[in-house]
Amino acid sequence: MTDRAQALLREALTWPVDERADVAAELLASLDDSTEDPAAVQTAWAREIERRGRRVLASESAGEP
């Protein structure tokens, strides 16, 4: 992390919780890859959910509470 980023972080940590949460949400949103095809993402998640479900039903994975 650069000195500038560290200084900004130190300052931001002194802000009220609601302001830190707003900034954190904006920073996280800025990391989203907007070029990703939403339909492809949904399909990939559906496949992963099915894979995990099959593992649980086959007693290959107990999961975590």
PALUM-393655 format. One record per atom (N, C-alpha, C, O): x negated, y, z; residue in three letters. Coordinates in pm, whole numbers, plus 32768, in hexadecimal, padded with zeros to 4 digits. Each point is the difference from the previous one (the first is absolute). Layout:
BEGIN
XYZALA ...
***
This chain:
BEGIN
7FAB7F8C8000MET 805580748000MET 7FA5807B8000MET 7F9D80058048MET 8087805C7F69THR 7FAF807A7FF9THR 80118053807FTHR 805D7FEC804ETHR 7F4680707FC6ASP 800A80598073ASP 808280507FFCASP 804180158066ASP 7FE380177F23ARG 807C804F7FF0ARG 80797FAD8028ARG 805A80318045ARG 7FAA7F507F8FALA 80707FA88021ALA 80037FE48095ALA 806B7FFD803CALA 7F217FEE8001GLN 7FFC7FE88090GLN 80318079804FGLN 80477FF18063GLN 7F9380867F71ALA 802E807A8043ALA 8097800F7FF3ALA 80448025805FALA 7FEF7FBF7F2BLEU 809080087FEBLEU 80497F9B8057LEU 8068801F803BLEU 7F627F687FCELEU 803C7F998053LEU 8002802A8093LEU 80657FF28044LEU 7F2A80427FECARG 7FFA802E808CARG 806A806A801AARG 80437FFE8067ARG 7FCB805F7F3CGLU 806680698010GLU 808C7FC47FFCGLU 805480228053GLU 7FC47F877F4CALA 80867FC57FF1ALA 80297FB1807BALA 80767FFC8022ALA 7F2B7FC68021LEU 80217FB28077LEU 802E80568075LEU 80337FCC8063LEU 7FBB80B57F92THR 8030805B8069THR 808D80317FE5THR 803E803F8057THR 7FF77FA67F32TRP 8085802E7FDATRP 806B7FB0804ATRP 7FE57F928030TRP 809480A57FD9PRO 80707FB5803BPRO 801C7F817FAFPRO 7FE27FF97F89PRO 80587FA580B9VAL 801A7F7E7FC2VAL 8051800D7F7FVAL 7FDF7FBF7F9DVAL 808980938062ASP 8054800A7F89ASP 7FB280387F89ASP 80167FD57F8FASP 7F9080898089GLU 7FAF80367F92GLU 7F9D7F977FCFGLU 7FEB7FF37F87GLU 7FD77FC380D5ARG 7FA37F957FD7ARG 80497F967FB0ARG 7FCB7FCD7F9DARG 80AF8010808DALA 804E7F9A7FB9ALA 802180307F73ALA 7FF97FB27FA1ALA 802C80CC8051ASP 802080357F7AASP 7F867FFB7FA4ASP 800A7FD87F8CASP 7F84805180A9VAL 7F857FFE7FB0VAL 7FD97F707FDDVAL 7FDA7FE47F8FVAL 80317FC380D3ALA 7FDE7F737FE6ALA 805A7FC67F94ALA 7FD17FB87FA7ALA 80B080668060ALA 805D7FCC7F9BALA 7FDD80347F75ALA 80037FB67F9EALA 7FDB80CA805AGLU 7FDB803A7F7EGLU 7F7F7FC27FCBGLU 7FF57FE47F89GLU 7FAA800780CFLEU 7F837FC37FD5LEU 80167F717FCFLEU 7FCA7FD87F99LEU 80867FDC80B1LEU 801D7F767FD6LEU 804A7FFD7F7BLEU 7FE27FAE7FA9LEU 807E80AC8048ALA 804B80067F81ALA 7FA480227F8CALA 80167FD27F90ALA 7F83807E808BSER 7FA480277F94SER 7FAA7F8B7FD1SER 7FC480067F95SER 80367F8E80BCLEU 7FB07F8C7FDALEU 804C7F9F7FA8LEU 7FC47FA87FC2LEU 80C180688037ASP 80517FA77FADASP 7FD6800F7F6EASP 7FEA806F7FCFASP 800D7F217FEDASP 7FDE80017F72ASP 807F80137FB1ASP 804B7FA17FEAASP 7FCE80D97FEBSER 807D801E7FBASER 80067FC37F75SER 806A80037FC1SER 7F277FC5800ETHR 80027FC27F7CTHR 80317F6F8007THR 80167FC17F99THR 7FFB800B80E0GLU 802D7F768013GLU 80927FF37FD2GLU 80538056801EGLU 7FCA7F407F9AASP 80877FE57FCFASP 80547FCA8073ASP 7FE47F938032ASP 808480B67FFAPRO 80527FD38071PRO 803C7F757FECPRO 800A7FB38060PRO 801E802D7F28ALA 803B7F7D7FE5ALA 7F987F928014ALA 801F7F958035ALA 7F6680847FA2ALA 7F957F9D8011ALA 7FE17FEC8094ALA 7FE77F90802CALA 801A80DC801FVAL 7FE67FF78090VAL 806F7FAF8043VAL 7FE47FA98053VAL 809880727F89GLN 80717FB8803AGLN 7FF97F6C7FDDGLN 801C7FAC8055GLN 7FC080347F32THR 7FF27F747FD6THR 7F917FBB804FTHR 80117F8F802ETHR 7F7F80B47FE2ALA 7F907FC6804BALA 80277FE68091ALA 7FDE7F978037ALA 806980C78007TRP 802B7FEC808BTRP 80657F8E8009TRP 7FFB7FB1805ETRP 805F80457F43ALA 80627F938001ALA 7FBA7F797FF9ALA 80257FA28046ALA 7F7680537F65ARG 7FB37F837FF5ARG 7FB97FE18083ARG 7FFE7F8D802DARG 7FC780D98011GLU 7FB97FEB807FGLU 805F7FD4806EGLU 7FE07FA8804FGLU 809580957FB8ILE 80647FDA8064ILE 802B7F707FEBILE 800D7FB48061ILE 800A80257F22GLU 80267F767FE2GLU 7F907F9F8028GLU 801A7F978039GLU 7F6A808D7FA9ARG 7F8D7FAB8023ARG 7FF87FEE8096ARG 7FED7F908030ARG 802380DB801AARG 7FF97FF78092ARG 80747FB08038ARG 7FEF7FB2805EARG 808680607F68GLY 80757FB4802DGLY 7FEE7F6B7FEAGLY 80237FB08056GLY 7FA7802A7F35ARG 7FE87F737FE4ARG 7F9D7FC48063ARG 80117F8F802CARG 7F8780BD7FF9ARG 7F9D7FCF8061ARG 80407FE98088ARG 7FE07F9D8043ARG 807980BB7FE6VAL 80437FEE8082VAL 805B7F877FFAVAL 80007FAE805CVAL 804F80457F3ALEU 805C7F8F7FF4LEU 7FB77F7A7FF8LEU 80347F99802ALEU 7F53806A7F9FALA 7FB07F857FF6ALA 7FAB7FEA807EALA 7FAC7FA68003ALA 806A80AA8062SER 7FB47FF8807FSER 7F6A80137FEDSER 7FB17FCE804FSER 8029807B7F49GLU 7F73801F7FE8GLU 7FD8807D804DGLU 7F8A801A8015GLU 80D980338013SER 7FE7807C8047SER 807280198061SER 80757FFD7FDASER 7F69801A80A4ALA 806880198064ALA 802680948004ALA 806780248037ALA 7F46802F7F90GLY 801A80908005GLY 7FD980398087GLY 7FCF7FB98058GLY 804780C67FB7GLU 7FE38045807DGLU 807C804B802CGLU 8045803E7FAEGLU 7FD97FBD80D5PRO 807680498030PRO 7FED80967FF6PRO 8059804D8024PRO 
***
